[in-house]
Amino acid sequence: MSKQIAVRLPDDLVDFLDELVASGDEASRASIVTRALKHEKRRLGTLTDVEILKRLGEDPELIQFAEYSSRNLPELD
């Protein structure tokens, strides 16, 4: 399910979106914005995880898992 929204963006950002779409690198403005928002959502989740880990202190198992994950997990869209 999806919802349509309207946002105002600076001209330079809209021009950038249009250049990406015109080049064929992206399917639509919406796909670019969606990917950027998903990235931001993951980034904020990661920051939350970091804060939790700071409060808990070092845990060798979690450190090993984080190192493994950073080397072996596929890139997310």
PyMOL Python script that loads the backbone (N, CA, C, O; Angstrom):
from pymol import cmd

cmd.read_pdbstr("""\
ATOM      1  N   MET A   1       0.848  -1.172   0.000  1.00  0.00           N
ATOM      2  CA  MET A   1       0.000   0.000   0.000  1.00  0.00           C
ATOM      3  C   MET A   1       0.889   1.229   0.000  1.00  0.00           C
ATOM      4  O   MET A   1       1.979   1.215   0.572  1.00  0.00           O
ATOM      5  N   SER A   2       0.439   2.263  -0.623  1.00  0.00           N
ATOM      6  CA  SER A   2       1.189   3.513  -0.633  1.00  0.00           C
ATOM      7  C   SER A   2       0.219   4.685  -0.542  1.00  0.00           C
ATOM      8  O   SER A   2      -0.966   4.572  -0.853  1.00  0.00           O
ATOM      9  N   LYS A   3       0.767   5.808  -0.104  1.00  0.00           N
ATOM     10  CA  LYS A   3       0.001   7.040  -0.016  1.00  0.00           C
ATOM     11  C   LYS A   3       0.712   8.094  -0.844  1.00  0.00           C
ATOM     12  O   LYS A   3       1.941   8.152  -0.880  1.00  0.00           O
ATOM     13  N   GLN A   4      -0.060   8.910  -1.494  1.00  0.00           N
ATOM     14  CA  GLN A   4       0.511  10.013  -2.246  1.00  0.00           C
ATOM     15  C   GLN A   4       0.617  11.226  -1.346  1.00  0.00           C
ATOM     16  O   GLN A   4      -0.318  11.562  -0.620  1.00  0.00           O
ATOM     17  N   ILE A   5       1.776  11.884  -1.402  1.00  0.00           N
ATOM     18  CA  ILE A   5       1.970  13.112  -0.635  1.00  0.00           C
ATOM     19  C   ILE A   5       2.530  14.182  -1.571  1.00  0.00           C
ATOM     20  O   ILE A   5       3.053  13.879  -2.643  1.00  0.00           O
ATOM     21  N   ALA A   6       2.412  15.399  -1.157  1.00  0.00           N
ATOM     22  CA  ALA A   6       2.998  16.509  -1.896  1.00  0.00           C
ATOM     23  C   ALA A   6       4.052  17.159  -1.009  1.00  0.00           C
ATOM     24  O   ALA A   6       3.796  17.440   0.162  1.00  0.00           O
ATOM     25  N   VAL A   7       5.229  17.397  -1.561  1.00  0.00           N
ATOM     26  CA  VAL A   7       6.295  18.069  -0.817  1.00  0.00           C
ATOM     27  C   VAL A   7       6.881  19.179  -1.683  1.00  0.00           C
ATOM     28  O   VAL A   7       6.871  19.107  -2.912  1.00  0.00           O
ATOM     29  N   ARG A   8       7.384  20.195  -1.016  1.00  0.00           N
ATOM     30  CA  ARG A   8       8.081  21.270  -1.721  1.00  0.00           C
ATOM     31  C   ARG A   8       9.574  21.048  -1.503  1.00  0.00           C
ATOM     32  O   ARG A   8      10.037  20.876  -0.375  1.00  0.00           O
ATOM     33  N   LEU A   9      10.317  21.057  -2.610  1.00  0.00           N
ATOM     34  CA  LEU A   9      11.763  20.898  -2.558  1.00  0.00           C
ATOM     35  C   LEU A   9      12.419  22.065  -3.266  1.00  0.00           C
ATOM     36  O   LEU A   9      11.830  22.661  -4.166  1.00  0.00           O
ATOM     37  N   PRO A  10      13.633  22.392  -2.864  1.00  0.00           N
ATOM     38  CA  PRO A  10      14.362  23.450  -3.572  1.00  0.00           C
ATOM     39  C   PRO A  10      14.565  23.072  -5.042  1.00  0.00           C
ATOM     40  O   PRO A  10      14.670  21.896  -5.389  1.00  0.00           O
ATOM     41  N   ASP A  11      14.616  24.089  -5.886  1.00  0.00           N
ATOM     42  CA  ASP A  11      14.760  23.863  -7.326  1.00  0.00           C
ATOM     43  C   ASP A  11      15.949  22.977  -7.662  1.00  0.00           C
ATOM     44  O   ASP A  11      15.847  22.104  -8.524  1.00  0.00           O
ATOM     45  N   ASP A  12      17.084  23.192  -6.984  1.00  0.00           N
ATOM     46  CA  ASP A  12      18.279  22.423  -7.323  1.00  0.00           C
ATOM     47  C   ASP A  12      18.099  20.936  -7.044  1.00  0.00           C
ATOM     48  O   ASP A  12      18.642  20.100  -7.767  1.00  0.00           O
ATOM     49  N   LEU A  13      17.342  20.598  -6.003  1.00  0.00           N
ATOM     50  CA  LEU A  13      17.105  19.186  -5.708  1.00  0.00           C
ATOM     51  C   LEU A  13      16.163  18.556  -6.730  1.00  0.00           C
ATOM     52  O   LEU A  13      16.357  17.409  -7.134  1.00  0.00           O
ATOM     53  N   VAL A  14      15.155  19.300  -7.141  1.00  0.00           N
ATOM     54  CA  VAL A  14      14.239  18.792  -8.163  1.00  0.00           C
ATOM     55  C   VAL A  14      14.982  18.622  -9.485  1.00  0.00           C
ATOM     56  O   VAL A  14      14.775  17.637 -10.195  1.00  0.00           O
ATOM     57  N   ASP A  15      15.842  19.576  -9.815  1.00  0.00           N
ATOM     58  CA  ASP A  15      16.652  19.452 -11.035  1.00  0.00           C
ATOM     59  C   ASP A  15      17.527  18.201 -10.967  1.00  0.00           C
ATOM     60  O   ASP A  15      17.676  17.485 -11.958  1.00  0.00           O
ATOM     61  N   PHE A  16      18.099  17.944  -9.800  1.00  0.00           N
ATOM     62  CA  PHE A  16      18.925  16.751  -9.605  1.00  0.00           C
ATOM     63  C   PHE A  16      18.097  15.481  -9.810  1.00  0.00           C
ATOM     64  O   PHE A  16      18.536  14.556 -10.494  1.00  0.00           O
ATOM     65  N   LEU A  17      16.915  15.436  -9.225  1.00  0.00           N
ATOM     66  CA  LEU A  17      16.026  14.283  -9.410  1.00  0.00           C
ATOM     67  C   LEU A  17      15.720  14.081 -10.890  1.00  0.00           C
ATOM     68  O   LEU A  17      15.782  12.964 -11.403  1.00  0.00           O
ATOM     69  N   ASP A  18      15.393  15.161 -11.558  1.00  0.00           N
ATOM     70  CA  ASP A  18      15.039  15.072 -12.980  1.00  0.00           C
ATOM     71  C   ASP A  18      16.221  14.610 -13.831  1.00  0.00           C
ATOM     72  O   ASP A  18      16.036  13.861 -14.791  1.00  0.00           O
ATOM     73  N   GLU A  19      17.425  15.046 -13.490  1.00  0.00           N
ATOM     74  CA  GLU A  19      18.613  14.601 -14.218  1.00  0.00           C
ATOM     75  C   GLU A  19      18.806  13.087 -14.069  1.00  0.00           C
ATOM     76  O   GLU A  19      19.126  12.394 -15.035  1.00  0.00           O
ATOM     77  N   LEU A  20      18.610  12.591 -12.856  1.00  0.00           N
ATOM     78  CA  LEU A  20      18.759  11.150 -12.625  1.00  0.00           C
ATOM     79  C   LEU A  20      17.730  10.349 -13.414  1.00  0.00           C
ATOM     80  O   LEU A  20      18.048   9.307 -13.988  1.00  0.00           O
ATOM     81  N   VAL A  21      16.510  10.836 -13.438  1.00  0.00           N
ATOM     82  CA  VAL A  21      15.451  10.144 -14.180  1.00  0.00           C
ATOM     83  C   VAL A  21      15.731  10.228 -15.686  1.00  0.00           C
ATOM     84  O   VAL A  21      15.601   9.232 -16.396  1.00  0.00           O
ATOM     85  N   ALA A  22      16.114  11.414 -16.171  1.00  0.00           N
ATOM     86  CA  ALA A  22      16.373  11.597 -17.607  1.00  0.00           C
ATOM     87  C   ALA A  22      17.546  10.745 -18.090  1.00  0.00           C
ATOM     88  O   ALA A  22      17.571  10.311 -19.241  1.00  0.00           O
ATOM     89  N   SER A  23      18.513  10.509 -17.207  1.00  0.00           N
ATOM     90  CA  SER A  23      19.685   9.716 -17.593  1.00  0.00           C
ATOM     91  C   SER A  23      19.355   8.231 -17.697  1.00  0.00           C
ATOM     92  O   SER A  23      20.125   7.450 -18.258  1.00  0.00           O
ATOM     93  N   GLY A  24      18.207   7.852 -17.153  1.00  0.00           N
ATOM     94  CA  GLY A  24      17.834   6.442 -17.146  1.00  0.00           C
ATOM     95  C   GLY A  24      18.356   5.692 -15.945  1.00  0.00           C
ATOM     96  O   GLY A  24      18.102   4.497 -15.800  1.00  0.00           O
ATOM     97  N   ASP A  25      19.097   6.390 -15.064  1.00  0.00           N
ATOM     98  CA  ASP A  25      19.632   5.743 -13.860  1.00  0.00           C
ATOM     99  C   ASP A  25      18.544   5.455 -12.829  1.00  0.00           C
ATOM    100  O   ASP A  25      18.695   4.573 -11.983  1.00  0.00           O
ATOM    101  N   GLU A  26      17.469   6.194 -12.907  1.00  0.00           N
ATOM    102  CA  GLU A  26      16.361   6.029 -11.962  1.00  0.00           C
ATOM    103  C   GLU A  26      15.046   5.974 -12.725  1.00  0.00           C
ATOM    104  O   GLU A  26      14.906   6.577 -13.789  1.00  0.00           O
ATOM    105  N   ALA A  27      14.089   5.249 -12.171  1.00  0.00           N
ATOM    106  CA  ALA A  27      12.792   5.092 -12.825  1.00  0.00           C
ATOM    107  C   ALA A  27      11.896   6.312 -12.658  1.00  0.00           C
ATOM    108  O   ALA A  27      11.146   6.672 -13.566  1.00  0.00           O
ATOM    109  N   SER A  28      11.981   6.945 -11.486  1.00  0.00           N
ATOM    110  CA  SER A  28      11.080   8.069 -11.213  1.00  0.00           C
ATOM    111  C   SER A  28      11.597   8.884 -10.038  1.00  0.00           C
ATOM    112  O   SER A  28      12.463   8.446  -9.281  1.00  0.00           O
ATOM    113  N   ARG A  29      11.039  10.086  -9.907  1.00  0.00           N
ATOM    114  CA  ARG A  29      11.348  10.900  -8.726  1.00  0.00           C
ATOM    115  C   ARG A  29      10.983  10.136  -7.452  1.00  0.00           C
ATOM    116  O   ARG A  29      11.732  10.123  -6.475  1.00  0.00           O
ATOM    117  N   ALA A  30       9.816   9.503  -7.493  1.00  0.00           N
ATOM    118  CA  ALA A  30       9.324   8.791  -6.308  1.00  0.00           C
ATOM    119  C   ALA A  30      10.284   7.682  -5.881  1.00  0.00           C
ATOM    120  O   ALA A  30      10.494   7.475  -4.686  1.00  0.00           O
ATOM    121  N   SER A  31      10.864   6.970  -6.841  1.00  0.00           N
ATOM    122  CA  SER A  31      11.778   5.877  -6.469  1.00  0.00           C
ATOM    123  C   SER A  31      13.029   6.412  -5.793  1.00  0.00           C
ATOM    124  O   SER A  31      13.563   5.778  -4.883  1.00  0.00           O
ATOM    125  N   ILE A  32      13.504   7.578  -6.230  1.00  0.00           N
ATOM    126  CA  ILE A  32      14.683   8.190  -5.607  1.00  0.00           C
ATOM    127  C   ILE A  32      14.365   8.620  -4.184  1.00  0.00           C
ATOM    128  O   ILE A  32      15.120   8.334  -3.254  1.00  0.00           O
ATOM    129  N   VAL A  33      13.246   9.305  -4.023  1.00  0.00           N
ATOM    130  CA  VAL A  33      12.855   9.788  -2.692  1.00  0.00           C
ATOM    131  C   VAL A  33      12.595   8.615  -1.757  1.00  0.00           C
ATOM    132  O   VAL A  33      12.980   8.658  -0.589  1.00  0.00           O
ATOM    133  N   THR A  34      11.946   7.566  -2.259  1.00  0.00           N
ATOM    134  CA  THR A  34      11.676   6.385  -1.436  1.00  0.00           C
ATOM    135  C   THR A  34      12.975   5.766  -0.939  1.00  0.00           C
ATOM    136  O   THR A  34      13.106   5.450   0.244  1.00  0.00           O
ATOM    137  N   ARG A  35      13.943   5.591  -1.850  1.00  0.00           N
ATOM    138  CA  ARG A  35      15.211   4.994  -1.449  1.00  0.00           C
ATOM    139  C   ARG A  35      15.926   5.868  -0.422  1.00  0.00           C
ATOM    140  O   ARG A  35      16.493   5.357   0.545  1.00  0.00           O
ATOM    141  N   ALA A  36      15.900   7.185  -0.632  1.00  0.00           N
ATOM    142  CA  ALA A  36      16.559   8.099   0.305  1.00  0.00           C
ATOM    143  C   ALA A  36      15.912   8.023   1.692  1.00  0.00           C
ATOM    144  O   ALA A  36      16.610   8.041   2.706  1.00  0.00           O
ATOM    145  N   LEU A  37      14.598   7.939   1.735  1.00  0.00           N
ATOM    146  CA  LEU A  37      13.913   7.855   3.025  1.00  0.00           C
ATOM    147  C   LEU A  37      14.169   6.520   3.717  1.00  0.00           C
ATOM    148  O   LEU A  37      14.304   6.471   4.940  1.00  0.00           O
ATOM    149  N   LYS A  38      14.236   5.444   2.948  1.00  0.00           N
ATOM    150  CA  LYS A  38      14.568   4.137   3.537  1.00  0.00           C
ATOM    151  C   LYS A  38      15.973   4.159   4.117  1.00  0.00           C
ATOM    152  O   LYS A  38      16.221   3.610   5.190  1.00  0.00           O
ATOM    153  N   HIS A  39      16.886   4.795   3.400  1.00  0.00           N
ATOM    154  CA  HIS A  39      18.258   4.927   3.883  1.00  0.00           C
ATOM    155  C   HIS A  39      18.287   5.701   5.207  1.00  0.00           C
ATOM    156  O   HIS A  39      18.959   5.302   6.158  1.00  0.00           O
ATOM    157  N   GLU A  40      17.557   6.800   5.248  1.00  0.00           N
ATOM    158  CA  GLU A  40      17.509   7.616   6.470  1.00  0.00           C
ATOM    159  C   GLU A  40      16.891   6.841   7.626  1.00  0.00           C
ATOM    160  O   GLU A  40      17.344   6.960   8.765  1.00  0.00           O
ATOM    161  N   LYS A  41      15.871   6.054   7.347  1.00  0.00           N
ATOM    162  CA  LYS A  41      15.230   5.239   8.388  1.00  0.00           C
ATOM    163  C   LYS A  41      16.230   4.223   8.961  1.00  0.00           C
ATOM    164  O   LYS A  41      16.297   4.024  10.174  1.00  0.00           O
ATOM    165  N   ARG A  42      17.009   3.578   8.066  1.00  0.00           N
ATOM    166  CA  ARG A  42      18.029   2.630   8.535  1.00  0.00           C
ATOM    167  C   ARG A  42      19.108   3.338   9.338  1.00  0.00           C
ATOM    168  O   ARG A  42      19.578   2.816  10.349  1.00  0.00           O
ATOM    169  N   ARG A  43      19.505   4.541   8.885  1.00  0.00           N
ATOM    170  CA  ARG A  43      20.539   5.301   9.589  1.00  0.00           C
ATOM    171  C   ARG A  43      20.092   5.649  11.011  1.00  0.00           C
ATOM    172  O   ARG A  43      20.862   5.505  11.961  1.00  0.00           O
ATOM    173  N   LEU A  44      18.867   6.099  11.147  1.00  0.00           N
ATOM    174  CA  LEU A  44      18.351   6.434  12.478  1.00  0.00           C
ATOM    175  C   LEU A  44      18.244   5.197  13.362  1.00  0.00           C
ATOM    176  O   LEU A  44      18.514   5.267  14.561  1.00  0.00           O
ATOM    177  N   GLY A  45      17.853   4.070  12.784  1.00  0.00           N
ATOM    178  CA  GLY A  45      17.807   2.825  13.538  1.00  0.00           C
ATOM    179  C   GLY A  45      19.186   2.416  14.014  1.00  0.00           C
ATOM    180  O   GLY A  45      19.347   1.928  15.133  1.00  0.00           O
ATOM    181  N   THR A  46      20.176   2.616  13.168  1.00  0.00           N
ATOM    182  CA  THR A  46      21.547   2.297  13.543  1.00  0.00           C
ATOM    183  C   THR A  46      22.015   3.180  14.686  1.00  0.00           C
ATOM    184  O   THR A  46      22.661   2.703  15.619  1.00  0.00           O
ATOM    185  N   LEU A  47      21.692   4.462  14.619  1.00  0.00           N
ATOM    186  CA  LEU A  47      22.070   5.369  15.707  1.00  0.00           C
ATOM    187  C   LEU A  47      21.425   4.946  17.028  1.00  0.00           C
ATOM    188  O   LEU A  47      22.051   5.027  18.085  1.00  0.00           O
ATOM    189  N   THR A  48      20.189   4.502  16.960  1.00  0.00           N
ATOM    190  CA  THR A  48      19.518   4.000  18.163  1.00  0.00           C
ATOM    191  C   THR A  48      20.251   2.782  18.707  1.00  0.00           C
ATOM    192  O   THR A  48      20.467   2.671  19.914  1.00  0.00           O
ATOM    193  N   ASP A  49      20.634   1.868  17.819  1.00  0.00           N
ATOM    194  CA  ASP A  49      21.376   0.674  18.238  1.00  0.00           C
ATOM    195  C   ASP A  49      22.701   1.053  18.886  1.00  0.00           C
ATOM    196  O   ASP A  49      23.097   0.460  19.890  1.00  0.00           O
ATOM    197  N   VAL A  50      23.389   2.041  18.313  1.00  0.00           N
ATOM    198  CA  VAL A  50      24.668   2.480  18.870  1.00  0.00           C
ATOM    199  C   VAL A  50      24.470   3.025  20.281  1.00  0.00           C
ATOM    200  O   VAL A  50      25.260   2.724  21.176  1.00  0.00           O
ATOM    201  N   GLU A  51      23.441   3.811  20.485  1.00  0.00           N
ATOM    202  CA  GLU A  51      23.171   4.355  21.818  1.00  0.00           C
ATOM    203  C   GLU A  51      22.887   3.232  22.822  1.00  0.00           C
ATOM    204  O   GLU A  51      23.353   3.285  23.960  1.00  0.00           O
ATOM    205  N   ILE A  52      22.134   2.232  22.406  1.00  0.00           N
ATOM    206  CA  ILE A  52      21.851   1.089  23.285  1.00  0.00           C
ATOM    207  C   ILE A  52      23.148   0.371  23.636  1.00  0.00           C
ATOM    208  O   ILE A  52      23.389   0.043  24.798  1.00  0.00           O
ATOM    209  N   LEU A  53      23.976   0.129  22.632  1.00  0.00           N
ATOM    210  CA  LEU A  53      25.250  -0.564  22.880  1.00  0.00           C
ATOM    211  C   LEU A  53      26.166   0.246  23.788  1.00  0.00           C
ATOM    212  O   LEU A  53      26.891  -0.329  24.600  1.00  0.00           O
ATOM    213  N   LYS A  54      26.146   1.577  23.662  1.00  0.00           N
ATOM    214  CA  LYS A  54      26.954   2.423  24.546  1.00  0.00           C
ATOM    215  C   LYS A  54      26.513   2.257  25.997  1.00  0.00           C
ATOM    216  O   LYS A  54      27.343   2.197  26.904  1.00  0.00           O
ATOM    217  N   ARG A  55      25.196   2.182  26.207  1.00  0.00           N
ATOM    218  CA  ARG A  55      24.674   2.024  27.569  1.00  0.00           C
ATOM    219  C   ARG A  55      24.996   0.652  28.134  1.00  0.00           C
ATOM    220  O   ARG A  55      25.264   0.517  29.328  1.00  0.00           O
ATOM    221  N   LEU A  56      24.971  -0.370  27.282  1.00  0.00           N
ATOM    222  CA  LEU A  56      25.221  -1.734  27.745  1.00  0.00           C
ATOM    223  C   LEU A  56      26.697  -2.014  27.981  1.00  0.00           C
ATOM    224  O   LEU A  56      27.043  -2.916  28.743  1.00  0.00           O
ATOM    225  N   GLY A  57      27.553  -1.261  27.344  1.00  0.00           N
ATOM    226  CA  GLY A  57      28.982  -1.514  27.445  1.00  0.00           C
ATOM    227  C   GLY A  57      29.404  -2.526  26.393  1.00  0.00           C
ATOM    228  O   GLY A  57      28.577  -3.058  25.653  1.00  0.00           O
ATOM    229  N   GLU A  58      30.695  -2.779  26.341  1.00  0.00           N
ATOM    230  CA  GLU A  58      31.221  -3.682  25.328  1.00  0.00           C
ATOM    231  C   GLU A  58      30.765  -5.113  25.570  1.00  0.00           C
ATOM    232  O   GLU A  58      30.771  -5.608  26.698  1.00  0.00           O
ATOM    233  N   ASP A  59      30.377  -5.753  24.498  1.00  0.00           N
ATOM    234  CA  ASP A  59      29.981  -7.157  24.513  1.00  0.00           C
ATOM    235  C   ASP A  59      30.719  -7.822  23.358  1.00  0.00           C
ATOM    236  O   ASP A  59      30.412  -7.554  22.196  1.00  0.00           O
ATOM    237  N   PRO A  60      31.686  -8.686  23.658  1.00  0.00           N
ATOM    238  CA  PRO A  60      32.490  -9.295  22.590  1.00  0.00           C
ATOM    239  C   PRO A  60      31.659  -9.997  21.529  1.00  0.00           C
ATOM    240  O   PRO A  60      32.020  -9.955  20.353  1.00  0.00           O
ATOM    241  N   GLU A  61      30.559 -10.640  21.902  1.00  0.00           N
ATOM    242  CA  GLU A  61      29.728 -11.325  20.922  1.00  0.00           C
ATOM    243  C   GLU A  61      29.049 -10.327  19.981  1.00  0.00           C
ATOM    244  O   GLU A  61      28.962 -10.563  18.776  1.00  0.00           O
ATOM    245  N   LEU A  62      28.570  -9.217  20.536  1.00  0.00           N
ATOM    246  CA  LEU A  62      27.932  -8.206  19.692  1.00  0.00           C
ATOM    247  C   LEU A  62      28.951  -7.545  18.770  1.00  0.00           C
ATOM    248  O   LEU A  62      28.645  -7.254  17.614  1.00  0.00           O
ATOM    249  N   ILE A  63      30.148  -7.310  19.271  1.00  0.00           N
ATOM    250  CA  ILE A  63      31.197  -6.711  18.445  1.00  0.00           C
ATOM    251  C   ILE A  63      31.549  -7.648  17.298  1.00  0.00           C
ATOM    252  O   ILE A  63      31.703  -7.202  16.160  1.00  0.00           O
ATOM    253  N   GLN A  64      31.676  -8.933  17.582  1.00  0.00           N
ATOM    254  CA  GLN A  64      31.974  -9.909  16.523  1.00  0.00           C
ATOM    255  C   GLN A  64      30.843  -9.949  15.500  1.00  0.00           C
ATOM    256  O   GLN A  64      31.095 -10.005  14.297  1.00  0.00           O
ATOM    257  N   PHE A  65      29.603  -9.920  15.972  1.00  0.00           N
ATOM    258  CA  PHE A  65      28.463  -9.939  15.055  1.00  0.00           C
ATOM    259  C   PHE A  65      28.450  -8.697  14.174  1.00  0.00           C
ATOM    260  O   PHE A  65      28.206  -8.791  12.972  1.00  0.00           O
ATOM    261  N   ALA A  66      28.711  -7.536  14.763  1.00  0.00           N
ATOM    262  CA  ALA A  66      28.720  -6.291  13.998  1.00  0.00           C
ATOM    263  C   ALA A  66      29.826  -6.316  12.947  1.00  0.00           C
ATOM    264  O   ALA A  66      29.619  -5.883  11.813  1.00  0.00           O
ATOM    265  N   GLU A  67      30.982  -6.814  13.317  1.00  0.00           N
ATOM    266  CA  GLU A  67      32.087  -6.896  12.358  1.00  0.00           C
ATOM    267  C   GLU A  67      31.747  -7.863  11.231  1.00  0.00           C
ATOM    268  O   GLU A  67      32.000  -7.569  10.063  1.00  0.00           O
ATOM    269  N   TYR A  68      31.177  -9.013  11.573  1.00  0.00           N
ATOM    270  CA  TYR A  68      30.780  -9.987  10.561  1.00  0.00           C
ATOM    271  C   TYR A  68      29.731  -9.377   9.627  1.00  0.00           C
ATOM    272  O   TYR A  68      29.824  -9.501   8.406  1.00  0.00           O
ATOM    273  N   SER A  69      28.739  -8.723  10.218  1.00  0.00           N
ATOM    274  CA  SER A  69      27.651  -8.149   9.425  1.00  0.00           C
ATOM    275  C   SER A  69      28.157  -7.087   8.469  1.00  0.00           C
ATOM    276  O   SER A  69      27.723  -7.020   7.319  1.00  0.00           O
ATOM    277  N   SER A  70      29.075  -6.255   8.946  1.00  0.00           N
ATOM    278  CA  SER A  70      29.561  -5.174   8.089  1.00  0.00           C
ATOM    279  C   SER A  70      30.342  -5.714   6.900  1.00  0.00           C
ATOM    280  O   SER A  70      30.429  -5.053   5.865  1.00  0.00           O
ATOM    281  N   ARG A  71      30.906  -6.903   7.034  1.00  0.00           N
ATOM    282  CA  ARG A  71      31.655  -7.510   5.931  1.00  0.00           C
ATOM    283  C   ARG A  71      30.801  -8.372   5.027  1.00  0.00           C
ATOM    284  O   ARG A  71      31.131  -8.531   3.852  1.00  0.00           O
ATOM    285  N   ASN A  72      29.704  -8.939   5.536  1.00  0.00           N
ATOM    286  CA  ASN A  72      29.008  -9.999   4.807  1.00  0.00           C
ATOM    287  C   ASN A  72      27.565  -9.745   4.421  1.00  0.00           C
ATOM    288  O   ASN A  72      27.020 -10.487   3.605  1.00  0.00           O
ATOM    289  N   LEU A  73      26.931  -8.740   4.967  1.00  0.00           N
ATOM    290  CA  LEU A  73      25.538  -8.490   4.601  1.00  0.00           C
ATOM    291  C   LEU A  73      25.469  -7.772   3.270  1.00  0.00           C
ATOM    292  O   LEU A  73      26.302  -6.907   3.000  1.00  0.00           O
ATOM    293  N   PRO A  74      24.493  -8.107   2.423  1.00  0.00           N
ATOM    294  CA  PRO A  74      24.374  -7.416   1.136  1.00  0.00           C
ATOM    295  C   PRO A  74      23.923  -5.985   1.329  1.00  0.00           C
ATOM    296  O   PRO A  74      23.308  -5.630   2.335  1.00  0.00           O
ATOM    297  N   GLU A  75      24.244  -5.176   0.340  1.00  0.00           N
ATOM    298  CA  GLU A  75      23.796  -3.777   0.340  1.00  0.00           C
ATOM    299  C   GLU A  75      22.277  -3.752   0.208  1.00  0.00           C
ATOM    300  O   GLU A  75      21.711  -4.485  -0.602  1.00  0.00           O
ATOM    301  N   LEU A  76      21.624  -2.920   0.992  1.00  0.00           N
ATOM    302  CA  LEU A  76      20.166  -2.793   0.937  1.00  0.00           C
ATOM    303  C   LEU A  76      19.789  -1.626   0.053  1.00  0.00           C
ATOM    304  O   LEU A  76      20.475  -0.604   0.035  1.00  0.00           O
ATOM    305  N   ASP A  77      18.697  -1.776  -0.680  1.00  0.00           N
ATOM    306  CA  ASP A  77      18.199  -0.651  -1.487  1.00  0.00           C
ATOM    307  C   ASP A  77      17.471   0.329  -0.623  1.00  0.00           C
ATOM    308  O   ASP A  77      16.979   1.342  -1.119  1.00  0.00           O
TER     309      ASP A  77
END
""", "prot")
cmd.dss("prot")
cmd.show_as("cartoon", "prot")
cmd.util.cbc("prot")
cmd.orient("prot")
